[in-house]
Amino acid sequence: MDAVLFGATTLRLGGTAMRLQSPHLIAEREHQGRSPQPLQIVCSASGELDLNLPFFRQPIPRALLTTEKGASRWQGATAFDHCWCAGGEAIDWPQAFAHLQASGVQTLAVLGGGQLFASLLEIGAIDELWLTLCPLLLGSAAPSLYPEGNPCSGKLILLNVLPVGNEVYLHYRLSY
Ligand SMILES: NC(=O)c1ccc[n+]([C@@H]2O[C@H](COP(=O)([O-])OP(=O)(O)OC[C@H]3O[C@@H](n4cnc5c(N)ncnc54)[C@H](OP(=O)(O)O)[C@@H]3O)[C@@H](O)[C@H]2O)c1
C-alpha cells in the first residue's frame, strides 16, 4: 500500500503506528521503488492528538487528515509531513480522497477502528476486506469492527482463506 489510514482513538489507545517491521517486506518495497514505510495517516476531526505519543518519535512518514477546526491546532507544526484539511467540522471524504490522490496515494489500507471503518463503508469506499479470526473471546468489552449498526449494503465475496498458526486470514471483495 502507498499509505495506511487509522482513526484517532486507535492512535490514542495504542500510542504507535503499525509500521512494517519485516526486513524482507521493507526490502521488497524498496525493490519496487517505493518508500520503505507506507505513509501513516491519522484521521482526526478534532486534531486533538498528544505530541508525547511514541508515534511522533517513530521513523515513519506521517500525515494528518482533519477538518478546518482540527488543522488550526497544527498550524506551523512540523510533526506531520502532510496536514490535509477536508471539511469544516466533519471530514468531507471526496475532498480527502482528492488530497490523497494529489499526493500520489493510489492504494490505501484502512486499519480501523470501527468508527472510521464504518464511515468509509457507508459511502461505498471500501473495496476489499481482510478479516483475521483470532482465538480470543473478549465478550461485550471488545471494540466493534462496525459499530454504527446500519446493515452494510455491500455483498462480501470470499476470495481467499489462509490459516496461519491459530489464526485464520479471510480476504473478501465488496460488491455494491
Ligand atoms: N483488532 C484490530 O485490528 C483493530 C484495529 C484498529 C483499532 N482497533 C481498536 O478499535 C478501538 C478504536 O476504535 P473506535 O471505533 O473507537 O475509534 P477509531 O475509528 O479508531 O477513531 C475514532 C476517531 O477517529 C476520528 N474519526 C473516525 N472517523 C471519522 C470521520 N468519518 N470523520 C472525522 N473523524 C473521524 C475521530 O477523531 P477525533 O475524536 O479526534 O475527532 C474519532 O473520534 C480501539 O480499541 C482499537 O484498539 C482494533
The ligand as an SDF file (V2000), in Angstrom:
LIG
                    3D

 48 52  0  0  0  0  0  0  0  0999 V2000
   -8.3430   -5.5020   16.0750 N   0  0  0  0  0  0  0  0  0  0  0  0
   -7.9210   -4.6130   15.2030 C   0  0  0  0  0  0  0  0  0  0  0  0
   -7.3910   -4.9620   14.1520 O   0  0  0  0  0  0  0  0  0  0  0  0
   -8.0870   -3.1530   15.4910 C   0  0  0  0  0  0  0  0  0  0  0  0
   -7.6640   -2.2230   14.5350 C   0  0  0  0  0  0  0  0  0  0  0  0
   -7.8340   -0.8620   14.8440 C   0  0  0  0  0  0  0  0  0  0  0  0
   -8.4040   -0.4640   16.0370 C   0  0  0  0  0  0  0  0  0  0  0  0
   -8.7840   -1.3940   16.9180 N   0  0  0  0  0  0  0  0  0  0  0  0
   -9.4070   -0.9740   18.1990 C   0  0  0  0  0  0  0  0  0  0  0  0
  -10.5460   -0.1710   17.9170 O   0  0  0  0  0  0  0  0  0  0  0  0
  -10.7350    0.7510   19.0010 C   0  0  0  0  0  0  0  0  0  0  0  0
  -10.9160    2.1570   18.4490 C   0  0  0  0  0  0  0  0  0  0  0  0
  -11.9630    2.1730   17.5110 O   0  0  0  0  0  0  0  0  0  0  0  0
  -13.0770    3.3150   17.5070 P   0  0  0  0  0  0  0  0  0  0  0  0
  -14.1290    2.8870   16.5680 O   0  0  0  0  0  0  0  0  0  0  0  0
  -13.4460    3.5990   18.9390 O   0  0  0  0  0  0  0  0  0  0  0  0
  -12.2910    4.6120   17.0050 O   0  0  0  0  0  0  0  0  0  0  0  0
  -11.4370    4.9660   15.6810 P   0  0  0  0  0  0  0  0  0  0  0  0
  -12.2390    4.7260   14.4530 O   0  0  0  0  0  0  0  0  0  0  0  0
  -10.0640    4.3970   15.7740 O   0  0  0  0  0  0  0  0  0  0  0  0
  -11.2520    6.5470   15.9220 O   0  0  0  0  0  0  0  0  0  0  0  0
  -12.3690    7.3750   16.0630 C   0  0  0  0  0  0  0  0  0  0  0  0
  -11.8590    8.7970   15.9450 C   0  0  0  0  0  0  0  0  0  0  0  0
  -11.2300    8.9760   14.6710 O   0  0  0  0  0  0  0  0  0  0  0  0
  -11.6920   10.1610   14.0390 C   0  0  0  0  0  0  0  0  0  0  0  0
  -12.6480    9.7510   13.0040 N   0  0  0  0  0  0  0  0  0  0  0  0
  -13.0460    8.4980   12.6630 C   0  0  0  0  0  0  0  0  0  0  0  0
  -13.9040    8.5300   11.6360 N   0  0  0  0  0  0  0  0  0  0  0  0
  -14.0580    9.8310   11.3290 C   0  0  0  0  0  0  0  0  0  0  0  0
  -14.8120   10.5230   10.3530 C   0  0  0  0  0  0  0  0  0  0  0  0
  -15.6110    9.8800    9.4810 N   0  0  0  0  0  0  0  0  0  0  0  0
  -14.7220   11.8610   10.3240 N   0  0  0  0  0  0  0  0  0  0  0  0
  -13.9490   12.5140   11.1830 C   0  0  0  0  0  0  0  0  0  0  0  0
  -13.2000   11.9400   12.1530 N   0  0  0  0  0  0  0  0  0  0  0  0
  -13.2500   10.6110   12.2010 C   0  0  0  0  0  0  0  0  0  0  0  0
  -12.3680   10.9390   15.1680 C   0  0  0  0  0  0  0  0  0  0  0  0
  -11.2780   11.5910   15.8250 O   0  0  0  0  0  0  0  0  0  0  0  0
  -11.4250   12.8730   16.7760 P   0  0  0  0  0  0  0  0  0  0  0  0
  -12.0880   12.3850   18.0270 O   0  0  0  0  0  0  0  0  0  0  0  0
  -10.0400   13.3250   17.0140 O   0  0  0  0  0  0  0  0  0  0  0  0
  -12.2500   13.8710   16.0390 O   0  0  0  0  0  0  0  0  0  0  0  0
  -12.9710    9.8270   16.0080 C   0  0  0  0  0  0  0  0  0  0  0  0
  -13.2810   10.1900   17.3310 O   0  0  0  0  0  0  0  0  0  0  0  0
   -9.5170    0.6320   19.8840 C   0  0  0  0  0  0  0  0  0  0  0  0
   -9.8310   -0.1570   20.9900 O   0  0  0  0  0  0  0  0  0  0  0  0
   -8.5020   -0.0720   18.9910 C   0  0  0  0  0  0  0  0  0  0  0  0
   -7.5540   -0.7940   19.7220 O   0  0  0  0  0  0  0  0  0  0  0  0
   -8.6620   -2.7370   16.6640 C   0  0  0  0  0  0  0  0  0  0  0  0
  1  2  1  0
  2  3  2  0
  2  4  1  0
  4  5  1  0
  4 48  2  0
  5  6  2  0
  6  7  1  0
  7  8  2  0
  8  9  1  0
  8 48  1  0
  9 10  1  0
  9 46  1  0
 10 11  1  0
 11 12  1  0
 11 44  1  0
 12 13  1  0
 13 14  1  0
 14 15  2  0
 14 16  1  0
 14 17  1  0
 17 18  1  0
 18 19  2  0
 18 20  1  0
 18 21  1  0
 21 22  1  0
 22 23  1  0
 23 24  1  0
 23 42  1  0
 24 25  1  0
 25 26  1  0
 25 36  1  0
 26 27  1  0
 26 35  1  0
 27 28  2  0
 28 29  1  0
 29 30  1  0
 29 35  2  0
 30 31  1  0
 30 32  2  0
 32 33  1  0
 33 34  2  0
 34 35  1  0
 36 37  1  0
 36 42  1  0
 37 38  1  0
 38 39  2  0
 38 40  1  0
 38 41  1  0
 42 43  1  0
 44 45  1  0
 44 46  1  0
 46 47  1  0
M  CHG  2   8   1  16  -1
M  END
$$$$
